[in-house]
Amino acid sequence: MTTTAFPTSLTALSSSSTCPISVTSPLICPTTAALPGLEPALLSARFITTFGRTAKTHGTHGFPAGVCPTVGAGGHISGGGYGNMIRKYGLSVDYVTDAKIVDVNGRILDRKSMGEDLFWAIGGGGGASFGVILSFKIKLVPVPPRVTVFRVEKTLEENALDMVHKWQFVAPKTSPDLFMRLMLQPVTRNTTQTVRASVVALFLGKQSDLMSLLTKEFPELGLKQDNCTEMTWIQSVMWWANNDNATVIKPEILLDRNPDSASFLKRKSDYVETEISKDGLDFLFKKLMEAGKLGLVFNPYGGKMSEVATTATPFPHRKRLFKVQHSMNWKDPGTEAESSFMEKTRSFYSYMAPFVTKNPRHTYLNYRDLDIGINSHGPNSYREAEVYGRKYFGENFDRLVKVKTAVDPENFFRDEQSIPTLPTKPASS
């Protein structure tokens, strides 16, 4: 079979300069299965490769995007995209200035020729519903010469409950220069089952300023100078990618494209808009220990996120306190293991219901969760899509459907959870 690799790239502009900074990286095209002769493997890449190329800015600029080593740029941006500068700068898609897309008629369109409605839709509505995204042009953001990272861990026996409870009041409201991710994981300590709470952070500033800030705002964390490390921003990217030698190795390691070693996983997500009580957290901790391998990741919003209108992009969740990721990983092969781990994940999801958004229960598009609805693309396609579409996009779902109907009326680009076209009216008698 003859394969064709479309030229794909990220072109970056410095926020303080009109000179383009070339950041070339192939993107994920999530719709390639529908196009004959196009090999998806040729177009897959990771966003962290793009981070590596920002080293050309001499440490003065970065990009607000994901920290996981295997995140693909195309899917990441077209779903909104977030990272550890989300509170300072907002979503990745907020810094996209242009794009190229192959539409249903085979035309290659840029922002001007596709129009603002389609450009809006692919910036958070999922590119797979509208065409094949070939490239994004992004604007870089300024970063300070030195940043500070830290990790603090506590178990229930070390007052983790108090720390987690206070985190909810601090992390979404503190300085936008500070991003504190909270991770909860059941562990065993001295034959006793407990929950480990880990706060992992990036501060866009010096260690001394960070210590002063958190000593005042978050004494329950117990942050010490020994917990903190100052480094450059590009080194912090490597640190967040679990590289313990981030300060002594060269950033070119980010260009290494070795695949991730994960075997099987399930992700679900929620949004919290009111702080969870200590009794509620205690209940969730007990259910976490019952679930075994399941972990939770709390990502705080606030800062720049809360300043941007919920309709500015298809991503509607900006006003929430924090996002919850339900994370289950396993290596055991076979359907029996899969059924067991999936059931544990779904059970915990039901226990979380009283503490998160309702009507609809919102979720993040880039954690594709088929549990919340699947489209069979039959006569009830719109109604089926509305079930998951409202959870992913809120009121923005209506505009996405109108764009889809205009640019792909025959619904060529479709998958289990794609944007539908408007239902056709029955012929009058």
N, C-alpha and C positions, 0 to 999 in steps of 0.2 A: 504494500500500500504506500502510495506517495503521501508524505506529510508536508504540511506547510506551516512554518513558524512565523506568525505575525511579529513584526518589530514592535517591541513594547518597552516603555521607559517611564521613569519618573524624572521630570525636570523640575528642579527646585530653584526658587527665587529667595534670596536673602531679604529679610524684612527691612533691612537698613540699606539696601543697595538695589539698583536696577539691573545689575549684572547677573545673568542666570548662572546658577551653580549646577553643573550637570550631575545628576544622581540617577544613573541608568540602572534599571533593575526590571527583569521580566515580572509580569503580574499574573495572578491567578485569573483565568477566564472560566467562571463557573458554568457557562452554558455550552461548552465546546462539544459535548456529546451529541448535540443536535446538528452540528455542522460537519459534513463529510470532509475527510482529508485533513482535519485539524487535530493534532495530537496534544491532548491536555498536558502530558508530562513535559512537553517542550516549553510550556508557558507557566509552569509552577515555580514559585520562588518564595522567599521569606522576607518579611519586612525588616528583620534585623540586618539583612544584607544592605538595605538602604541606609540604615543607621551607620554602618561601617563607612559608607561613602560620604557621610557628612563630615568625616574627619578632614576633608578638603577645606572646610571653613575655618580651620585652625582653632577649633574649640569654642568659637563664638556663637555658633548656631546649632540648633537641634530640630527635632520634629516631634510633636505630641502624638505618639502612636504606641502600639502595644509593646509589652516587655517579654512576652513568651517567644522563645527562640524560633519556633516554626510557623509563626503567624504569616499568612500570605497577604501581600499588599493589596491585591485586587479585591478580595473578599472583605478584608479588614475595612478598607475605606468605604466600599459600597454598602456596608452595614452600619456605618457611622464611625466606628473606630475610636478606641480610648486607650489611654496609657497612664503613666504616673505623673504626667504634667496636665492632667485633665482639669484640675482645680485652678491652675494658672492660666491655661490657654483654651480649654474646652476640648471638643472632639477633633479627631484627625480631619474629618470632612470639612470642618470650618476653615481649613487652610488649603483647600483645593481650588485652584483658579481656572483650570481648564481640564478637559478630558477628551479622549477619542473613543468612539464606540462604533461597532458594526451593527447596523439596524437590520430589521427583518427583510429589507430589500437588498441587503448586501452593500449598502453605502457606508463609507467611513465618514463619520460626522464629528466635528469638534463642537465646542460649547456654542459658538455662534450659529452654526448650521443646524444643530439639534434643537436649539431653543432653550429658554430658561426652565420650562416645565420639566422636560426630560433631564436636563442637567440637575435640577433639584431632586428628581426621583432617584437617580443613580447614586446620590450622595446620602445614603442612609436607608433607601427603600429596597436594596438588594439588586445588584446589576443583572442577575440571572433572569429577571422577569422582563427585561427590556431590550437586551441585546448582548453583545460580547464586548466587554470593556478592554481596550487595547492599552491605554495609558492614562495617567493622571499627571497634571502639572501642579506641584505643591509649593507653598510658600513656607520657608523655614522661619523659626522663631528664635529670638535671642536667648542665650543661656549664660549664666555667670561663669567666670573663670574657674571657680571652685564650688562644688556642691557637697552635700553631706548625706550619707546613707547610714541607716542603723537597723538592727533587728533586736527586739526584746521578746523573750518567751517567758510565759508563766503558766503553771498548771492550776487546777482548782485549789490545790492545797497551798498555793502561793498567792491566793487572792485574785485569781484570774477573773472571777465573776465581777468583782468591783472594777477591775481594769476595763473589761469589755463593756460594762454598763456605762462607764464614764466616757469611753471612746465614742459612743454615739452622740454625745453632746459636744465633743471637742473636734473630732476629725472633719465633719462637714462644715464647721464654722470658724476654724482657726485661719491663720494666714494662708492665702492661696499659694504661697511658695512651698507649702508643706502638704505632702500626700502621704497618708498613713494607711496602708492596707492592713486589714485584720484577717488572720487565717485561724480557723478552728479545726482541730483534728483530734479524734479519740486516740489515746495512746495508753500504754501500760508502763507504770513506774513501780518497781519493787513488787511485782505481782498484783498491783492494784490498778484497776482501770480508772482513767481520768480523762480530762480534756485539756489539751495544750492550746493556749492562745498565743499567737505570734503577731506582733506588730512589726511590719516591714515598711520602711519609709524612705522617701527622697525629699530632701530640703534644698531648695534652690538658694543656697547661701552658706555661710560659714558655720562651723560647729559651735562656736561661742554664742552666736545669735540663736541657734536652735536650742541649745541648753537653756538659755535665758527664757525663751518662749515656753518650753514645755515644763520647766520647773514651776512656772506660774500657772499654766493652764491645765496641766495633766500630771499632777504629782503621783497619781495612782500608777502611772507607767513605771516610775522608778528609773528613769533614764540616767545613765552614767556616761561620763566622757569616754570610758573604755568601750562602750557600745557603739560609738560613732567613728566613722572614717570619712575624712575629706578626700575628694578626688575630682577629676574633671568630669564633665557631663558624659562624654563618650565612655569613660571608664565606668560610670554608674550604669550605663546600658549593659556592659559586660557583667557587672556585679549582680544586676537584676536577672541576668540570664544564668545565674548560679555559678559564676566563675569566681572562685575565691581569690584568684591572683589578679584581679582586675586592675590593680594599681601598678603592676610590674610588667604586664604583657602588652603587646602592641594591638591597637584596635583592628588591625587587618584580620585578626582571628574571626571577626564578625562576618567576613566574606566566606568563611568555611561553610559549605553547604551539606554537611553530613546530616542524614535524616534523624529525626527524634526517635527515641527507643520505646515510646509508649505502645502498648498493645491494644487494649480495649478501654473505652471510656464512655461515660454518659454525663451530659451536662444539662442542668436546668437552671433557671434564674428567677429572681424575684426583685421587687423594689419595695423599700421601706420608706414611709413618709412620717411615721410617728415613732419615737424611741420605744424600744421594747423594755418592759419592766424587768426587774431582777427576777421576779417569780417566773416570768416568761422565758428569760434566758436560762434559768435553772431547769425548766421543763425541756427546752431544746437541747441542753447539754446532756441530759439523761437519754433523750432519744438518739442523739449522736452516738453515744456509747453503745446503745442497742444496735445501731446500724453497722457498727464495725469500721469499715474502710472509708465511709463517706466523710468528706471534708467540706467546710464552708469557707468562702472568701467574701469578705465585706469590702467593697470599694466605695469610699466616700465621695460625694458630689459637693455642691456648694462652690463658692468662688466664682470663677468665670462661667461655669456651667449654669448656675442659676440666673445669670444675667442675660442669657440668650433666649429668645422666644421659642416656645415648644413647636412652633410651625416653621421655624427658619430652615429646618431640614426635616426629613421624615422621622427622625429619631425624636420621640415625644417625652422622654423621661428626665429631662434636665432639672426639673424642680424637686426631685426626690432627695431624701437624705443620703441614702446609699443603696447600692445594688448588691444583691446576694447571689453568688454563684454556688450552686450545688455541684460538687465535684466527686465523681466516683471513677476510680481507675482499677483495673484488674488485669492479670496476665493469664489466668486460668482459661484454657480453650474449651470450646464446647457450648452447646445450647443450655445445658443444665446450669453451668456457672453464670452464663449471661442472664438467664431468667432470675436467678437468685439475686444478683447484684442490681439488676434493673428494678426488681420488686422492692428492694431495700431503699433505693433512691426514690421511687415513687411514694413509698410509705412516708418517708421523712418529708417529702414535698407536701403531703396532706397535713402533717403536723405543723408546718410553717404557715399554713393558711391564715390563722387568726392575726398574724403579725405583719402582713404585707398588704399591698394594694388590692382592691376588690372592685368588681363590676366595671371594667374587667380586671383580672389579675394580670398585671403587665409583666412582660418578659422581654429579653434582649434578643434581637434578630440573629446576631452572630453566634448564639449558642443553639442553633437550630434544634428545636424540641418538637419532635413529631407527636409527642403525647398530647399536645394542646390542639391538635386538629390536622387533618389531611384532606387534600382536595382530589377528588376522583375525576375532575374536569368533565363531568356529565351535565345534565340539565340543571342541577342545583349547585353549579360551580361557585356562583357568587355567594350564596348563603354558607357554603362550606368554608370558603375563604374568609368570610367575615368573622368566623369564630376565632381563627388564629390571627387574622389581620388586625382586629381591634386590640389584641393583646400585645402585638409587636409595635403597632403604629398609632394606636389611639384614634383621634379624629383625623389624623393625617392619612388614614386608610382611604378615605373618600377621594382625596386628591390623587393619590396613587392609582386608584382604579380609573379615574378619568384620563390620566396620562397613559396608562396601559391601553385603554380602549382606543385612544388616538393614534398611538405609535405601533401597536401590534394587535389590531382588531380581531385577527384570526387565532390569537393566543398560541403562536408558534413557540415562543420562549416560555416554557412551563416546567414546573416540577411539583413535588408534593405540597409545597407551601408557597407557590408563586402568587403574584398579584393577579387577580382575575380581570376579565373585561366586564363591562356593565351588562347585565342580563338583557337579552333582546325581548322586546314587547311582543306578546302573542298577536298574530294577525287578527284584525277585527272582522267579524262575520258580516 
